Amino acid sequence: MGIAISMGALCTALADVPGTIIHKRNGLLISTTLIFITALVTGLVASNTG
């Protein structure tokens, strides 16, 4: 759980750049979506390696 949280914070921090609020929002939404997809795929693959 701690690794997932720290990876999420790291990836989301990359989108926190100077710019307009629209660019910040879009960057955070994209990074959150990518983190969710990555965690979902990793969970599915890890449960099928039996």
Biopython code that builds the backbone (N, CA, C, O; Angstrom):
import numpy as np
from Bio.PDB.StructureBuilder import StructureBuilder

atoms = [
    (1, "MET", "N", (0.830, -1.189, 0.000)),
    (1, "MET", "CA", (0.000, 0.000, 0.000)),
    (1, "MET", "C", (0.875, 1.253, 0.000)),
    (1, "MET", "O", (0.579, 2.223, -0.697)),
    (2, "GLY", "N", (1.929, 1.227, 0.768)),
    (2, "GLY", "CA", (2.809, 2.397, 0.846)),
    (2, "GLY", "C", (3.513, 2.683, -0.463)),
    (2, "GLY", "O", (3.700, 3.841, -0.837)),
    (3, "ILE", "N", (3.908, 1.617, -1.165)),
    (3, "ILE", "CA", (4.571, 1.810, -2.455)),
    (3, "ILE", "C", (3.603, 2.405, -3.458)),
    (3, "ILE", "O", (3.982, 3.288, -4.228)),
    (4, "ALA", "N", (2.358, 1.939, -3.468)),
    (4, "ALA", "CA", (1.366, 2.470, -4.396)),
    (4, "ALA", "C", (1.098, 3.950, -4.129)),
    (4, "ALA", "O", (0.976, 4.741, -5.065)),
    (5, "ILE", "N", (1.007, 4.320, -2.867)),
    (5, "ILE", "CA", (0.758, 5.717, -2.516)),
    (5, "ILE", "C", (1.945, 6.597, -2.910)),
    (5, "ILE", "O", (1.766, 7.686, -3.454)),
    (6, "SER", "N", (3.151, 6.118, -2.633)),
    (6, "SER", "CA", (4.321, 6.931, -2.970)),
    (6, "SER", "C", (4.506, 7.054, -4.481)),
    (6, "SER", "O", (4.914, 8.110, -4.966)),
    (7, "MET", "N", (4.212, 5.992, -5.232)),
    (7, "MET", "CA", (4.300, 6.075, -6.697)),
    (7, "MET", "C", (3.244, 7.026, -7.247)),
    (7, "MET", "O", (3.513, 7.774, -8.186)),
    (8, "GLY", "N", (2.052, 7.003, -6.673)),
    (8, "GLY", "CA", (0.999, 7.926, -7.085)),
    (8, "GLY", "C", (1.379, 9.371, -6.815)),
    (8, "GLY", "O", (1.138, 10.249, -7.643)),
    (9, "ALA", "N", (1.971, 9.614, -5.656)),
    (9, "ALA", "CA", (2.405, 10.974, -5.321)),
    (9, "ALA", "C", (3.516, 11.433, -6.255)),
    (9, "ALA", "O", (3.537, 12.592, -6.671)),
    (10, "LEU", "N", (4.434, 10.540, -6.587)),
    (10, "LEU", "CA", (5.531, 10.885, -7.481)),
    (10, "LEU", "C", (5.010, 11.211, -8.879)),
    (10, "LEU", "O", (5.402, 12.216, -9.473)),
    (11, "CYS", "N", (4.141, 10.374, -9.394)),
    (11, "CYS", "CA", (3.616, 10.599, -10.749)),
    (11, "CYS", "C", (2.729, 11.843, -10.818)),
    (11, "CYS", "O", (2.746, 12.563, -11.816)),
    (12, "THR", "N", (1.961, 12.096, -9.770)),
    (12, "THR", "CA", (1.107, 13.274, -9.760)),
    (12, "THR", "C", (1.929, 14.550, -9.593)),
    (12, "THR", "O", (1.549, 15.598, -10.116)),
    (13, "ALA", "N", (3.033, 14.478, -8.880)),
    (13, "ALA", "CA", (3.881, 15.652, -8.685)),
    (13, "ALA", "C", (4.501, 16.118, -10.000)),
    (13, "ALA", "O", (4.801, 17.302, -10.157)),
    (14, "LEU", "N", (4.693, 15.206, -10.935)),
    (14, "LEU", "CA", (5.248, 15.589, -12.232)),
    (14, "LEU", "C", (4.304, 16.504, -13.006)),
    (14, "LEU", "O", (4.752, 17.318, -13.813)),
    (15, "ALA", "N", (3.012, 16.376, -12.766)),
    (15, "ALA", "CA", (2.041, 17.228, -13.457)),
    (15, "ALA", "C", (1.873, 18.582, -12.775)),
    (15, "ALA", "O", (1.218, 19.471, -13.319)),
    (16, "ASP", "N", (2.449, 18.744, -11.610)),
    (16, "ASP", "CA", (2.307, 19.991, -10.855)),
    (16, "ASP", "C", (3.384, 20.978, -11.316)),
    (16, "ASP", "O", (4.395, 21.170, -10.640)),
    (17, "VAL", "N", (3.153, 21.591, -12.457)),
    (17, "VAL", "CA", (4.104, 22.513, -13.068)),
    (17, "VAL", "C", (3.467, 23.896, -13.164)),
    (17, "VAL", "O", (2.243, 24.023, -13.112)),
    (18, "PRO", "N", (4.284, 24.923, -13.301)),
    (18, "PRO", "CA", (3.705, 26.253, -13.476)),
    (18, "PRO", "C", (2.905, 26.337, -14.770)),
    (18, "PRO", "O", (3.309, 25.791, -15.797)),
    (19, "GLY", "N", (1.803, 27.003, -14.714)),
    (19, "GLY", "CA", (0.968, 27.164, -15.895)),
    (19, "GLY", "C", (-0.444, 27.515, -15.483)),
    (19, "GLY", "O", (-0.724, 27.808, -14.321)),
    (20, "THR", "N", (-1.319, 27.479, -16.460)),
    (20, "THR", "CA", (-2.709, 27.810, -16.177)),
    (20, "THR", "C", (-3.365, 26.679, -15.398)),
    (20, "THR", "O", (-2.873, 25.551, -15.381)),
    (21, "ILE", "N", (-4.463, 26.994, -14.766)),
    (21, "ILE", "CA", (-5.179, 26.002, -13.966)),
    (21, "ILE", "C", (-5.716, 24.891, -14.859)),
    (21, "ILE", "O", (-5.850, 23.754, -14.406)),
    (22, "ILE", "N", (-6.024, 25.191, -16.106)),
    (22, "ILE", "CA", (-6.530, 24.169, -17.027)),
    (22, "ILE", "C", (-5.445, 23.138, -17.324)),
    (22, "ILE", "O", (-5.717, 21.938, -17.337)),
    (23, "HIS", "N", (-4.211, 23.601, -17.562)),
    (23, "HIS", "CA", (-3.117, 22.671, -17.820)),
    (23, "HIS", "C", (-2.804, 21.818, -16.592)),
    (23, "HIS", "O", (-2.515, 20.628, -16.714)),
    (24, "LYS", "N", (-2.864, 22.427, -15.419)),
    (24, "LYS", "CA", (-2.629, 21.673, -14.186)),
    (24, "LYS", "C", (-3.698, 20.612, -13.993)),
    (24, "LYS", "O", (-3.394, 19.465, -13.666)),
    (25, "ARG", "N", (-4.955, 21.000, -14.195)),
    (25, "ARG", "CA", (-6.063, 20.058, -14.032)),
    (25, "ARG", "C", (-5.944, 18.900, -15.013)),
    (25, "ARG", "O", (-6.110, 17.740, -14.637)),
    (26, "ASN", "N", (-5.657, 19.219, -16.270)),
    (26, "ASN", "CA", (-5.531, 18.167, -17.272)),
    (26, "ASN", "C", (-4.373, 17.227, -16.949)),
    (26, "ASN", "O", (-4.510, 16.012, -17.089)),
    (27, "GLY", "N", (-3.257, 17.761, -16.526)),
    (27, "GLY", "CA", (-2.112, 16.936, -16.165)),
    (27, "GLY", "C", (-2.410, 16.021, -14.999)),
    (27, "GLY", "O", (-2.024, 14.852, -15.006)),
    (28, "LEU", "N", (-3.098, 16.549, -13.992)),
    (28, "LEU", "CA", (-3.443, 15.732, -12.831)),
    (28, "LEU", "C", (-4.455, 14.653, -13.190)),
    (28, "LEU", "O", (-4.355, 13.527, -12.703)),
    (29, "LEU", "N", (-5.427, 14.981, -14.032)),
    (29, "LEU", "CA", (-6.409, 13.977, -14.444)),
    (29, "LEU", "C", (-5.768, 12.869, -15.273)),
    (29, "LEU", "O", (-6.078, 11.692, -15.085)),
    (30, "ILE", "N", (-4.887, 13.235, -16.179)),
    (30, "ILE", "CA", (-4.207, 12.240, -17.004)),
    (30, "ILE", "C", (-3.319, 11.354, -16.151)),
    (30, "ILE", "O", (-3.333, 10.133, -16.310)),
    (31, "SER", "N", (-2.547, 11.945, -15.250)),
    (31, "SER", "CA", (-1.662, 11.131, -14.417)),
    (31, "SER", "C", (-2.461, 10.235, -13.476)),
    (31, "SER", "O", (-2.060, 9.097, -13.233)),
    (32, "THR", "N", (-3.566, 10.714, -12.948)),
    (32, "THR", "CA", (-4.405, 9.886, -12.085)),
    (32, "THR", "C", (-4.998, 8.716, -12.859)),
    (32, "THR", "O", (-5.065, 7.597, -12.349)),
    (33, "THR", "N", (-5.425, 8.971, -14.081)),
    (33, "THR", "CA", (-5.969, 7.907, -14.919)),
    (33, "THR", "C", (-4.905, 6.866, -15.248)),
    (33, "THR", "O", (-5.172, 5.665, -15.191)),
    (34, "LEU", "N", (-3.712, 7.315, -15.589)),
    (34, "LEU", "CA", (-2.638, 6.382, -15.902)),
    (34, "LEU", "C", (-2.239, 5.547, -14.684)),
    (34, "LEU", "O", (-1.965, 4.354, -14.813)),
    (35, "ILE", "N", (-2.207, 6.165, -13.513)),
    (35, "ILE", "CA", (-1.880, 5.432, -12.286)),
    (35, "ILE", "C", (-2.948, 4.378, -12.006)),
    (35, "ILE", "O", (-2.628, 3.252, -11.624)),
    (36, "PHE", "N", (-4.213, 4.741, -12.196)),
    (36, "PHE", "CA", (-5.301, 3.791, -11.968)),
    (36, "PHE", "C", (-5.209, 2.607, -12.929)),
    (36, "PHE", "O", (-5.346, 1.456, -12.514)),
    (37, "ILE", "N", (-4.979, 2.886, -14.197)),
    (37, "ILE", "CA", (-4.879, 1.816, -15.197)),
    (37, "ILE", "C", (-3.684, 0.916, -14.897)),
    (37, "ILE", "O", (-3.790, -0.307, -14.989)),
    (38, "THR", "N", (-2.560, 1.509, -14.542)),
    (38, "THR", "CA", (-1.371, 0.726, -14.219)),
    (38, "THR", "C", (-1.613, -0.170, -13.004)),
    (38, "THR", "O", (-1.230, -1.340, -13.013)),
    (39, "ALA", "N", (-2.237, 0.362, -11.971)),
    (39, "ALA", "CA", (-2.529, -0.430, -10.773)),
    (39, "ALA", "C", (-3.525, -1.542, -11.084)),
    (39, "ALA", "O", (-3.393, -2.652, -10.567)),
    (40, "LEU", "N", (-4.510, -1.259, -11.915)),
    (40, "LEU", "CA", (-5.502, -2.260, -12.285)),
    (40, "LEU", "C", (-4.865, -3.400, -13.075)),
    (40, "LEU", "O", (-5.102, -4.570, -12.775)),
    (41, "VAL", "N", (-4.063, -3.066, -14.075)),
    (41, "VAL", "CA", (-3.393, -4.095, -14.881)),
    (41, "VAL", "C", (-2.424, -4.902, -14.025)),
    (41, "VAL", "O", (-2.356, -6.124, -14.158)),
    (42, "THR", "N", (-1.681, -4.244, -13.160)),
    (42, "THR", "CA", (-0.754, -4.959, -12.291)),
    (42, "THR", "C", (-1.496, -5.914, -11.367)),
    (42, "THR", "O", (-1.044, -7.039, -11.154)),
    (43, "GLY", "N", (-2.610, -5.492, -10.823)),
    (43, "GLY", "CA", (-3.403, -6.363, -9.960)),
    (43, "GLY", "C", (-3.967, -7.549, -10.705)),
    (43, "GLY", "O", (-3.991, -8.656, -10.167)),
    (44, "LEU", "N", (-4.424, -7.350, -11.931)),
    (44, "LEU", "CA", (-4.955, -8.441, -12.720)),
    (44, "LEU", "C", (-3.861, -9.434, -13.111)),
    (44, "LEU", "O", (-4.081, -10.645, -13.072)),
    (45, "VAL", "N", (-2.702, -8.937, -13.480)),
    (45, "VAL", "CA", (-1.608, -9.820, -13.867)),
    (45, "VAL", "C", (-1.077, -10.580, -12.660)),
    (45, "VAL", "O", (-0.751, -11.762, -12.768)),
    (46, "ALA", "N", (-0.986, -9.917, -11.518)),
    (46, "ALA", "CA", (-0.462, -10.566, -10.323)),
    (46, "ALA", "C", (-1.399, -11.676, -9.841)),
    (46, "ALA", "O", (-0.935, -12.671, -9.282)),
    (47, "SER", "N", (-2.700, -11.521, -10.047)),
    (47, "SER", "CA", (-3.619, -12.554, -9.596)),
    (47, "SER", "C", (-3.683, -13.737, -10.560)),
    (47, "SER", "O", (-4.201, -14.793, -10.195)),
    (48, "ASN", "N", (-3.172, -13.586, -11.769)),
    (48, "ASN", "CA", (-3.201, -14.667, -12.762)),
    (48, "ASN", "C", (-1.882, -15.409, -12.906)),
    (48, "ASN", "O", (-1.725, -16.195, -13.841)),
    (49, "THR", "N", (-0.944, -15.186, -12.023)),
    (49, "THR", "CA", (0.360, -15.833, -12.153)),
    (49, "THR", "C", (0.454, -17.067, -11.258)),
    (49, "THR", "O", (1.517, -17.340, -10.699)),
    (50, "GLY", "N", (-0.622, -17.802, -11.115)),
    (50, "GLY", "CA", (-0.666, -18.932, -10.215)),
    (50, "GLY", "C", (-0.163, -20.142, -10.831)),
    (50, "GLY", "O", (-0.135, -21.194, -10.192)),
]
sb = StructureBuilder()
sb.init_structure("model")
sb.init_model(0)
sb.init_chain("A")
sb.init_seg("    ")
for serial, (resi, resn, name, xyz) in enumerate(atoms, 1):
    if name == "N":
        sb.init_residue(resn, " ", resi, " ")
    sb.init_atom(name, np.array(xyz, "f"), 0.0, 1.0, " ", f" {name:<3s}", serial, name[0])
structure = sb.get_structure()
